[in-house]
Amino acid sequence: MFDLPSTFKTRSKPEIVAAVDLGSNSFHMIVARISGGQIHILDRLKEMVRLAAGLDANQILSAPSQQNALACLARFGQRLRHMPPGSVRIVGTNTLRLAANASEFIAAAEDQLGHPIEIIAGREEARLIYLGVAHTLASSQEKRLVIDIGGGSTEFIIGQGFETLQRESLEMGCVRWSQRYFAKGAITAKAMRRAEMAALLELQPIEAWLHQTGWDVVIGASGTLRSVARVITQMGFGNEINPNSLQQLRQALLAAGHFDNLNLTGLSSQRTPVFPGGVAVLLGIVEGLSIQQMSVSEYALREGLVYDLLGRIADEDIRDHTIQTLMTRYCVDSQQAQRVENTALWCLSQVAPAWELVDEEYAHLLSWAARLHESGLSISHDQYHKHGAYLLTHSDLAGFSRQEQTLLATLVQSHRRKLSTDIYPHCSHMPLKKLLYLCLLLRLAVLLHRSRSPQPLPPLRLAAINRELKLYFPLHWLEQHPLTQADLQQEHDYLQKIKLTLHFE
């Protein structure tokens, strides 16, 4: 990575960090102190909000469910608002991935919390869950199957040490299954079996590759599985989750017959409305994967977020590794990518104060886009900028939120040919003006290295004033390089159409 000049605002390394998991069933927050490369939990907050229950048939999040969630986040915000940028990570999972009006809710939620919210894909959620669980376990080379039954989705991860080998997220969870199969509150044998069979059907497409990878131990994470383990123990069904203890739990649910009659020792009243659905999902998983024994971890997504943040603070950002992996996968010319990256970041260093791009995150984004701007060549030279954007939009990028992927894909798509503001509606989390400035800097770096020559560029000067960029070359240099001059003139014409001005001489 290019060494950032002093003009950039490099975030200080915080001693206190926080993570918030905006789940489909409950919201969780932890605050931790970093000491000696380890985290020490200082505070935990959890509130049942059942956000998934607020989604209607059109995937619209209802106003009452938003208000309930925002009231919770207002309380979280009292703890988080004073914390510096970069010390807090907040992620939304399945329900916010699905909600058609998620952007409306996120804007209001960010006002309450004072920090940005990331929407993460299912497999990224799985990676973070495993990271949290792995840090609670002794160092071992055994393969672990980690299962996390959330409110709207269930994650499956096979990992070894701190590395994941397989990750998947399925659209089934305790809130969703409880609403779908026990909507009127009755717990019948027929409804329970329908719910279990539905879970088996969801699981079927991934059974083979899970078994092919194999595992030595099975570990459950998050609220549903912790609740199941607690009820099994306190009801005297056994000391662990296994087929026998689960069947006893199943019989206890059927004996109750209705949600209103559930009086299981160890089951909280808040968990009751979603417990049968969660148990049905678990029964289907245990049957489908022939699981004989499962332990339960106290750590999950929010702890994984903290450890992931710790990696970023310690300059071990998984996102850099992801970018390098993509460069290898798509056979990117690394020398050309390096030339474009260095020039793009030099350009950014010259104009950052004038264009208010001094936060280091702008440099990271521009750097990643420069490294991957030619990734689409692995598909075809024709329209390769669009192919690259498609790959980045639809790939699972470890460490990246959906918003970051959208920004990265937009920069790659916009690095050549005509430039239009029509491609920016999905990037509303960054001001359009700043995104256009980053596009311009990447386009300029690509243009200056179009010859792919290893020879260094001549000494340049760059200055920005409002929406104008002025580029100065040594005397007579452009006259001696007419192709570059023609490219710059064409770029000038492209930019004029979106009310940006490029001057060069």
Secondary structure by P-SEA (a helix, b strand, c coil): cccccccccccccccccccccccccbbbbbbbbbcccbbbbcbbbbbbccccccccccccccaaaaaaaaaaaaaaaaaccccccccbbbbbccccccccaaaaaaaaaaaaccbbbbbbcaaaaaaaaaaaaaaaccccccccbbbbbcccbbbbbbbccccccccccccccaaaaaaaccccccccaaaaaaaaaaaaaaaccaaaaaaaacccbbbbbccaaaaaaaaaaaacccccccaaaaaaaaaaaaaaccccccccccccccccccaaaaaaaaaaaaaaacccbbbbbcccaaaaaaaaaaaaaacccaaaaaaaaaaaaaccaaaaaaaaaaaaaaaaaacccccccccaaaaaaaaaaaacccccccccccaaaaaaaaaaaccccccccaaaaaaaaaaaaacccccccccccccccccaaaaaaaaaaaaaaaaaacccccccccbbbbbbcccbbbbbcccccccccaaaaaaaaaaaaaaaaacbbbbcc
